[in-house]
Amino acid sequence: PQPTDVFLLVEISDTTLTTDREDKLPAYGRAGIAEVWIINLNDETVEVHREPHFTGYGSKSILRAGDMAKPLAFPDVAVDVTQTCTRAPPQRQAEQPEASQRRAGGIVVWRCGL
């Protein structure tokens, strides 16, 4: 897709938070992606970045539990930050994917309410 085709880009971050903020976010801004949300699983917040420009974004809001995130492109949609993402319960031994699947898909599973 082209940047104009992307209405909202969402990064779900825990161990990748530094990379998402320092490497990806400026690249998305330079590309002209209108809005980026970084769901910070460590702090249980949603960072809303808007107004893209050549060094990143001109506007940043941090939303916390109890706040509602509303994408610019979909003004009738509201996402409750409290329920945005929760860690899925661990799988029982019989339900574990094979080693090749764990490597490809990741070991930690997240359930996202977006």
N, C-alpha and C positions, 0 to 999 in steps of 0.2 A: 504493500500500500504506500501511497504518497502521504506526506505529513498532513495535507488537507483532508485525507480520508480518515484520520485518527481523531475521534471526538474526545476521547479520554484514554490516557495510558496509565495503567496501574502497576506499580512495582510492589511486591510483597517482600519485605526485608526483615531479616534477623541478622544472620552472619554477613549478609551482603550490603548492609546499610552504608558503609563508607564508600564502596564502589558505586552504589546507586546514587548517592549524593554528589560525589566528587567526579565521577567519570560519565555516568549515563545521563544525569540531569542536565549538565551543560550541553551535551550532544543533542539531547531532545530539544533544548531551547534553540540551539543553532539551526536545527532542522525545522523549527517553526511549529512543533507540537503544541497545541493551544493550552492543554491542561494535563498536568501529571500529578497523580496521587502517589505518595510513598506511604504504604501501610507499615508503620514501625511496630513490629510485634514485640520488641523488647520493652518499649515505653507505652505500648497500647495507645498509640496516637495515629492520626492520619495527617500527613503533611500535604497541603494543597498548594501546588505551584501553578501560577498563571502569569500571563503577560511575557511570552517568550521573547528573547533577544539574543544577540550574538555571544553573550557570556553565560547565559542560563535563563533565569526568570526574574521578573521585576517584582512579583508579588508572591509572598509565602505566608500561609496561615497554618497554624497547628491546631487541630481539633482533638478533643479528648472525650472520654466517656461522658455520655449525655448530650454531646453535640451531634448535629446532623450535617452530613456532607452532601452538598448539592452540586452536581456537575453543571457547568455552564451550558453545555449542549443539550441538556435534558432538565430544564427548570422544574418540571413536575415530579422529578425523582429525588428522593431524600434517603440517604443511607445512614443508619444509626451507627455511630462510631463504636459504641459498646459491643455491638454484635458483628462488626466487620469481619474479624477473623478470630477463631479460637483453635487451639491445638486439638487435633483429633485424638481420641483415645488410642493407646497402643494396640496393635493387633496381637491376637493370641498366636502362639507358636504355629498352630495348624494353618493360620491365615497368612503367615509371612510369605511375601513373594520370593521367587528364586533370586539368587545372588545377582544374576545379570539384570534382572528387573529392578532390584534395589539400586544398583549403580546407575542405571539409565534414568529411573524416575525419582531417585532420592530416597533417603531413609526416613526422613521426617515427613509426615503427611499433614497438610493443613486443610481445614474445611473453611471455605470463605463464603461469606454471606453477600457478596456483591452480585 
